[in-house]
């Protein structure tokens, strides 16, 4: 199969991955009811990072191809740790359905940062319109019509939004300093391995009690996050990246917040499909698709290689969907 097209097999895998990633918000929401958020995030990075390292050893992939890569990997890991710290803390105080939408505004931050910091990735009319749509979606999520819910969830919402901004910053850093120097799976290892001590140290400073009521649901949700999402699904994602163009794969990641919203409503008490929530979901997804849509290329250009343009940031190698 050419990198220029996807057959039904890879499409099915992508849909399953998006479903798994959408369920991650639900799993985190469940786990933080029995385990301190920062400790849970650190445990996830530690377990998944160990699994990724063992997988790399089996595949003969070196962990650190050079000193410069090591330093940049450390920086990426610290940012990744801060990102997930805010995501886990946020889900302690807001709904998983809202989080699924807010987190996937991260290309909003990347597009603005790329315009300011990266050459050849400037905003144009389509991108700008996409950002306006996404911003309108976030504004809808915070609409006054939600009443007290907006005030109750505001600390968590802002924490998730900060996590999205840090995800965007991590993406920009990877594109600037690690693309071409490290393989995507190596970048994943840096994110997990170096974020674990950051999160666990943060937990030691801020959380007096890390274990609460660890029910079977909490235990299963932790296992799901560590092994299914942060290890197996990400490895599958990088295997797809090795075979197909990122520009073909990226569009499917926008099913993730859709699955996240509907799974949250189905699995969690107190989460319903409010009209404002659905309107926000539509606006954010539409805006991010416009922001990430690669520019048109003349006939015969971009075939047989990864033709993803710089604006394609939601699924850049090394930054798998959360």
N, C-alpha and C positions, 0 to 999 in steps of 0.2 A: 504494500500500500504506500502510495506517495505521500510525502509530507504535505502535499497540496490539497489533500482531501481526507475526510474521515468516513470510515465505514460504520455500519451499525454497531459493531463490537465496541470500538472506542467511545462512540456516542453513549452507549448504554453504561459503560464504565464511568464516564463523566457525570451522567445523571445520578448514578449511585453515589459517587463522591460528593456531589452537591447535596444530596439527601443526608449523607453522613455529616457533612459540615454544618448543614442547617440544624441537625439534631444536637450539635455541640453546645449551642446556647442553652438548650434544655438541660443537657447533662451538667453543665457548669452550675446552672441555677439550682439543680437538685443537690449537687455535691457541696455547695457552700452552706447548705442548711445543716450539715453535720461536720464539716471540716472547715477550719479557718481559711478564708479566701486566698491569702498570700501563700500560705503553706501548701494549699491544694495546687496552686499554679506552679510552685517550685517543685512539688512532687511530680507533677506532670512532666516538666522539663527534664528532671533527673531520670525518670524511668524511660521516657521516650528517647532521650539523648543517648542513654546506654544502649538501647536497642538499635538506634541508627548507627552508632559506632561499631557494634558487632556486625551489622549488615555490611558496613563499609569494609571491615576486615575480610569478610567472606568474599566480597567482590573485588578485593585488591585495590580499593580506593584509599590513597593516603589521606590522613586527617588534615595535615598542615603541609602544603606544598612549598611554603616559604615563610620567612619571618614577617614580611609585609602583610601577607594574607592572615597570619596569626593575629597581628595587631588590629587589622580591620575586622576580623572575626570577633575579637573581644569587644570592639565597639558595637558591632551589630548585636551581639548577645546581650549587652547591657540595655540597649534600646528595646530589644525584644522582651526582656524581662520587665522593664517598666511598662511596656504596652500591655502585657498580660496581667501585670499587677493591677492596673487600673480596670481592665476588663473584669477580672474576678471580683474586685471590690465593688464595681458598679453593679454587677448582677446580684449582689447581696441586697441592693436597694431599689432595683427597678425590674420591670418585666422582661422576660426573655424575648418576647416578640418585638418590643421597642428596641432592645439591644441588637437584634438581628438586622434591623434597618439602620440604626445609627452607626454600627461598626462598618457597614458597607458603604459609608460615605468616604472611606479612606482615599479613593481615587480623586475626590474633590481636593484634598490636601496635596496629593501628589501632583495634580495638574498645575496648581498654583505654584508649588515649590519648584517644579520642573521649569516653569516659565521664568522664574527668577534665578534659578541656579544652574540649569543645564542648557548647553548650547543645542540648537536645532530642535527644541521642543517648546515652541511658543504657543500661546493660546491663539485660536482662530475662532471664527464665528460659530462653528458647530460645537467646539469645545465649550465656548462661553455660554451658549444656550443650554448645553447639558449641565453645566454648573448651576445655572439659574434654576433649572428644573429640580436638581438635587437639593438645592437650598430651599426651594419651595416645599419639597417633601419633608425636610427637617422642620421647617416652620409649621407645617401642618401637624406634625407629631407633637409639637409644643403648643398647639392651638388652645385658646382659652376654653373652647368647648369641652375640653377634657376635664375642666373643673379641678377639684381637689387632687385628682390623680397626677396632674402635672407637677404640683407642688410636692406631693409625696415622693414622686420618682425623680425629681430634679437632681438631687445629688448623684444618684446612680446614672441618670442620663448623661450628665456632664462628665462623669468618670469614663463612661463608654465612649463618648465623643473624644475625650482626650486620648483614649486608647487607639481610636481610629486615626487621630493625628500622628501619634507615635508610630503606628503601622505605616503611614505614609512617609514619615521621616526615615524609617528603616528601609523602605523600598528605594527611596532616593539615594540613600547611602550605598546600598547594594549596587544600584545601577551606576553610581559614580566610581566606586572603589573596588568592587569585587567581580563585576561582570567581566568575563574574559580571564580573570585570574583564578577563580575557584569554580568548580563544578556546582550545579545547584544543590546536589545532595550534601556537599561539603558545607555550603552556606547554611543549610538546614541544621546540620550538626552544630555549627557555631552558635546558631540562635538558641538551640536547646541546651547545649553544654554550658555555655557561659551565662545563660539566663538563670539556670538553676541556683547557683550560689547567691546571685543577686536577690532572687525572690525569697530564698530561705533565710538570708540575713535580714531582709526587710521584715519577714514574718517574725523573726526572733526579737526584733526591736519594737514591733507594733502589736503583736498578738500574744496575749498572756496564755491563752488556751487554744491549742491547735486542733485537738480532737474533741468533738462533741458527741452527739448521738449518731453513731455510724450504723445506720440501718442498712439492710440489703440493697435498697435503692441507691443510697449514697455510695456504697462500695461498687456497685455495678456502674454507676455514672463515672467514678474515678477510673475504673478499668477501661471504660469506653474512651475517655479522654486520652489516657496514656497510650493504649495499644491500638485501638481502632482508628482514632483521629490522628494523633501526633506522630504515630509510627507508620502503621500499615497504609492509611489513606495517603499520607504525604509521599511515601515511597512509590505508591502507585501513580501519584501525580507526576513525580519526577521521571518515572519510566515513560509516561506519555510525552513529557517534554523532550525526552531523548529521541522520540520517534516522529513527532508531529510539530508543526508550527505553533508557536504560542498564540499567534493571532487566531488560529482555528479553535484552540482550546479555551480561550479567555471568555468568549461569549457565554459558555455554559456555566461559568462561575456565578453568573447573575441569577441562576436558579437557587443559589444558596439562601439568600434572605427570604425568598418566596417560601422555600421549604421551612425555613426557620420560623416564620410567622405562623404558618399553618400547623406545624408540629407543636409549637408553644401553646396554641389555642386548644389543640387536641389532648395534650399530655399534662398540662399544668393547670391547677385550680386557680380561678381568678383571672385567667387570660382569655379574652374573647376577641372575635374579629370585628372590632369597632370600625365604622365607616371611615373615620379619620385615619386609623391605622392602615387600612387598605389603600386609601388615597395616597398616604405617605409612601407606602411600598411601591406603588405604581410610579410615582414621580421620581423617587430616588433611583429605581432600577432604570427607568427611561433615561434619566440624566446621565447615569454612569455608563450606559451603553453608548451614548453619544460621545462622552468624553474619551472612552477607550476604543472607539471604532477607528481602525487604522485608515490612513488616507488612501484614496484611490491611486492606483499605479497604472502606468501605461501597459498595454498588452505586451506580454512576454517578460515583464519585469517582476521579480520576486518569486518565480516558480522554482521549485526544487530546493528552497532554502527557507529559513525562518524569516518571513517578511513582515514581522510585527514591527510597526513603527515605534518611535520613542513614546508616543502618547499612550501606548498600550501598557498600562501600569497595574491593572487590577490583578493580573496573573503573571507578573514578571517572574522569571526563574529565580528561585531562592526565596520567594515570598508567597508560600502557598496560602490559599484562603483559610481564615481562622475557623 
